[in-house]
Amino acid sequence: MLGGLQHMVISAFSNDKLRQPAGEFTVWINPASYRHDYGVKYVDRQGPGSNGASPVLNKVCEETVAFDLVFDATGVIPPPNGGGYPADGVATLVKDFKDLTVTLKGKLHRPNLLKLKWGTLQFECVLSSVNVAYTLFRPDGTPLRAKLSATFRSSASEAALAERANTNSPDMTHLVTVVAGDSLPALCERIYGSSRYYLGVAAFNRLNGFRQLRPGDQLLFPPLSGSNP
């Protein structure tokens, strides 16, 4: 037997661990559909005379979720929590949505962190953009219907991202941008846990010498699993 109607809930939090609730918004009309986008970014490594490039992982890009929400205060759609209709049509609903998702919060120095909750969609995020189109009005101009086209991008603390990606693992390819004071042995020590791989990394990046590092250069540090550098 199927369960009853579940409305999408947008929960807001005032810290990056999502442990301090800052309010929530229950949508009146669930989205007809939503789009969930993923991305992976690679850099091409191509040797002289080779027939094609060999893509090397740079990073896994943030995910995005996008959908349209319809706010309707004409009386056709009952409020989700059994409340009444706002006297100003959908103006208060739009304001409440913006206050929760867009308005800059002093303690955070940015808008609230959010979590979308609807069925299997459980998405930690921030609002990336929203467009509001008002489409129906009372004779006095009070808006009775609005469509919000919203896009959210994934968000997590740096510690959580590192834990999920295990980016400290020597079994992953690393792309490093050289900064002033970097040396190849020190970078190998940081990534592999040992400086002894610096000659192999220099050869992998076709450096004439391991001391030829310039700020801004990008170096690839191949994984230790399989064939060592």
C-alpha positions in Angstrom: 0.0 0.0 0.0 1.3 3.4 -1.0 1.9 6.0 1.7 0.3 9.4 1.8 1.4 12.6 0.1 4.8 13.8 1.3 5.7 17.4 0.7 9.3 18.5 -0.1 11.0 20.1 2.9 13.9 22.6 2.6 15.7 22.6 6.0 18.2 25.3 6.9 21.2 25.1 9.2 23.4 27.8 10.7 26.6 25.7 10.8 28.5 23.5 8.3 27.8 20.3 10.2 24.1 20.7 9.8 23.5 20.4 13.5 22.0 23.8 14.3 18.5 24.1 12.7 17.7 27.6 11.4 14.2 26.9 10.1 12.5 25.0 7.3 10.2 25.6 4.4 7.5 23.1 3.3 6.6 23.5 -0.4 2.9 23.6 -1.2 3.1 21.9 -4.6 5.9 19.3 -5.1 8.0 19.6 -8.2 6.7 17.8 -11.3 10.4 16.7 -11.9 13.9 17.6 -10.9 17.3 17.4 -12.5 20.4 16.0 -10.7 23.7 16.7 -12.4 27.1 15.2 -11.7 30.5 16.0 -13.2 34.1 14.8 -13.2 37.0 17.0 -14.4 40.1 15.5 -16.1 43.3 16.9 -17.4 44.8 15.5 -20.6 48.3 14.1 -20.4 49.7 13.6 -23.9 53.3 12.7 -24.7 55.1 14.0 -27.8 54.2 11.9 -30.8 51.4 10.1 -29.1 48.1 9.5 -31.0 45.8 10.7 -28.2 45.5 12.1 -24.8 45.4 10.1 -21.6 42.9 11.7 -19.2 44.0 12.0 -15.6 41.5 12.7 -12.8 41.6 16.4 -11.6 38.6 16.5 -9.3 35.0 15.3 -8.9 32.9 18.4 -9.4 30.0 19.5 -7.2 26.6 18.1 -7.9 23.6 20.3 -8.7 19.9 19.8 -8.3 17.4 22.0 -10.2 13.6 22.1 -10.2 10.6 24.5 -10.5 8.3 25.3 -7.6 4.8 26.7 -8.0 3.3 28.9 -5.2 -0.4 29.2 -5.5 -2.7 31.2 -3.2 -5.8 31.2 -5.4 -7.6 28.7 -3.0 -7.2 25.7 -5.3 -4.3 24.2 -3.4 -4.7 23.7 0.3 -1.8 24.8 2.5 0.4 21.8 3.4 0.3 22.3 7.2 -3.4 23.1 7.6 -2.9 26.9 7.8 -4.7 29.7 6.1 -3.9 31.7 3.0 -1.7 34.7 3.4 -3.5 38.1 2.9 -0.8 39.2 0.4 -1.2 36.2 -1.9 2.2 34.5 -2.5 4.3 37.5 -1.5 4.9 36.1 2.0 5.7 32.6 0.7 8.3 34.0 -1.7 9.8 36.2 1.1 9.9 33.2 3.5 11.7 31.1 0.9 14.2 33.9 0.2 14.9 34.6 3.9 15.7 30.9 4.4 17.8 30.3 1.3 19.1 33.6 -0.1 19.5 36.2 2.7 23.0 36.7 4.1 23.3 35.5 7.7 25.6 37.4 10.0 27.0 34.4 11.9 27.7 32.4 8.8 28.7 35.4 6.6 26.7 33.7 3.9 23.2 32.3 3.4 22.1 29.3 5.3 23.3 25.8 4.5 20.4 23.7 3.3 19.1 20.1 3.0 16.5 19.1 0.5 14.3 16.3 1.7 11.8 14.6 -0.5 11.5 10.8 -0.9 14.9 9.4 -1.9 16.3 12.9 -2.4 18.4 13.9 0.6 20.7 16.6 -0.7 23.0 18.9 1.4 23.5 22.1 -0.5 23.3 25.9 -0.9 21.1 27.8 -3.2 23.0 28.7 -6.3 20.3 30.7 -8.1 16.5 31.3 -8.2 14.3 33.1 -10.7 10.8 34.2 -9.6 8.1 34.6 -12.3 4.7 36.0 -11.1 1.9 34.8 -13.3 -1.5 35.6 -11.7 -2.7 38.6 -9.8 -5.7 40.1 -8.0 -7.2 43.3 -9.5 -5.1 45.3 -7.1 -1.9 43.7 -8.2 -1.4 41.2 -5.3 0.4 38.2 -6.7 -1.6 35.0 -6.4 0.7 32.6 -8.3 4.5 32.4 -8.8 6.9 29.9 -10.3 10.4 29.7 -8.8 13.1 28.1 -10.9 15.8 27.1 -8.3 19.2 25.6 -8.6 21.1 24.1 -5.7 24.7 23.0 -5.5 26.2 20.4 -3.2 27.9 21.7 -0.1 29.9 19.9 2.6 32.6 20.8 5.1 36.2 20.4 4.1 36.7 17.7 6.6 33.6 15.8 5.2 34.8 16.2 1.6 38.3 14.9 2.5 36.8 11.9 4.3 34.5 11.0 1.4 37.2 11.4 -1.3 40.1 10.0 0.8 42.2 12.6 -1.1 45.3 11.9 1.1 45.6 8.4 -0.3 48.8 7.7 -2.2 46.8 5.4 -4.5 45.2 8.4 -6.2 46.5 10.7 -8.9 47.2 14.2 -7.5 47.4 17.4 -9.5 49.4 20.0 -7.5 50.0 23.6 -8.3 53.5 24.7 -7.2 53.8 27.6 -4.8 56.8 29.5 -3.6 59.0 27.4 -1.3 57.8 24.0 -2.7 60.4 21.3 -3.5 59.8 18.0 -5.2 61.1 15.9 -2.3 58.8 17.8 0.1 55.8 17.4 -2.1 56.5 13.7 -2.4 56.8 13.5 1.4 53.4 15.2 1.8 51.6 13.1 -0.8 53.3 9.7 -0.6 54.7 9.8 2.9 58.2 9.5 1.6 60.5 11.8 -0.3 62.3 9.0 -2.1 59.9 9.1 -5.1 61.0 12.6 -6.3 63.2 11.3 -9.2 60.3 9.2 -10.5 57.9 12.1 -10.3 60.4 14.4 -12.1 60.7 11.8 -14.9 56.9 11.4 -15.0 56.5 15.1 -15.5 59.4 15.3 -18.0 61.4 17.7 -15.8 65.1 18.0 -16.7 65.9 18.3 -13.0 64.0 18.0 -9.8 65.0 21.6 -8.8 63.2 23.1 -11.8 60.0 24.1 -10.0 58.4 27.4 -10.6 55.4 28.9 -8.7 52.3 28.3 -10.8 53.6 25.1 -12.5 51.2 22.1 -12.3 52.7 18.7 -11.5 51.0 15.3 -11.7 51.8 12.8 -8.9 50.7 9.3 -10.1 49.3 6.7 -7.8 51.7 4.3 -6.0 49.4 1.3 -6.7 50.2 -0.7 -9.8 53.5 0.9 -11.0 55.4 3.1 -8.7 56.6 6.5 -9.9 
